[in-house]
């Protein structure tokens, strides 16, 4: 009995690893914080947004789609991960490929069915998202540049879904300044994600070579890849400048200034990096910036948690 329970727990842990369950709550939190502090109407409190049933469906549906995206990505990358992540790969293999596909289709079906409760357009939106996630895992990720850009775009795709939702519900009353804020935030996040994708190419160099993946370091050389990363890091200055100078982001400007300082050191360390361990440190740095940025959204206007913006 104990052995069966232990095996069951190991399989649950394996499935949790496959869907990267540690990332899903962060994504859900990011969507809710974006909705509360950026997208919601001026007179709404945090509780009003949290209790919005349609928003809840959008967030959960996107979480299910992202989880299924991780599964299909794991399915196609099984051979590559044996080389790049042998320990994680062994854990992931405790769940059969058949079971992974069953969970994949179940999550997608639930996501599309939930979205229908809001509208057929929302259901269509998630159907397209599911297809794009599959197409990326099956085809696009094997190509240099296209794969990196696709991965970064797909990561911010759900946030544009939230933008459309709030724009549709508020019609003429929607403040177009919010569109600018979310666009600049999304651009900044997109650039960080794109840099991270190229850094991951450095980490996965051995597996990519063995499985005939085309990446920027493989196709154009490590020096060119580092130049691209440097250019993208410098490009983050544009959305940061717009957010600080043209839009009111409250105390979150502290976060953006910190990001600029961090990215300066990041670039310096990048050009010294030569092995997987060093690139892993760079990856962790970017992940820290992204996750901390999610929590720092609260700094835009902490009072919104207990008051509506109309009271400021």
URBELFEN-V636933 format. One record per pair of residues at least 6 apart in sequence whose ideal C-beta (glycine too) atoms are under 6 Angstrom apart, sorted by the first residue. I is the first residue (numbers start at 1). J is the second residue. Records with the same first field share a line. If there is no record, write none. Layout:
I = J  J
This chain:
10 = 94
11 = 94  95
14 = 91  92  94  95
15 = 95
17 = 91  92
18 = 71  74  92
19 = 67  70  71
20 = 70
24 = 63  67
27 = 66
28 = 59  63
30 = 294
31 = 59
33 = 297
35 = 49  162
36 = 46  49
37 = 297  300  304
38 = 181  182
39 = 162  166
40 = 49
42 = 309  310
43 = 308  310
44 = 308
45 = 308
46 = 304  305
54 = 118
57 = 114  117  118
58 = 165
61 = 111  114  115  126
62 = 158
64 = 107  110  111
65 = 111  126  129  130
67 = 107
68 = 104  107  108
69 = 133
71 = 100  104
72 = 104  134  137
73 = 137
75 = 100
76 = 137
79 = 211
80 = 207  211
81 = 89
82 = 89
83 = 206  207  210
84 = 204  207
108 = 130
111 = 126
112 = 123  126  127
115 = 122  123  126
116 = 123
125 = 161
129 = 157
136 = 150  154
140 = 146  147  150
141 = 147
142 = 213
143 = 214
144 = 214  215  216  219
148 = 194  197  198
151 = 197
152 = 190  193  194  197
155 = 193
156 = 186  189  190
159 = 186
163 = 182
167 = 174
181 = 247
184 = 239  242  243
187 = 239
188 = 236  239
191 = 232  235  236
192 = 286  290
194 = 232
195 = 229  232
196 = 286
198 = 216  225  229
199 = 279  282  283
201 = 215  216  217
202 = 217  279
203 = 276  279
208 = 215
216 = 225
217 = 225
226 = 270
230 = 267
233 = 263  267
240 = 256
243 = 249
244 = 253  256
249 = 300
250 = 299  300  301
251 = 299
252 = 296  299  300
255 = 296
259 = 289
266 = 285
273 = 279
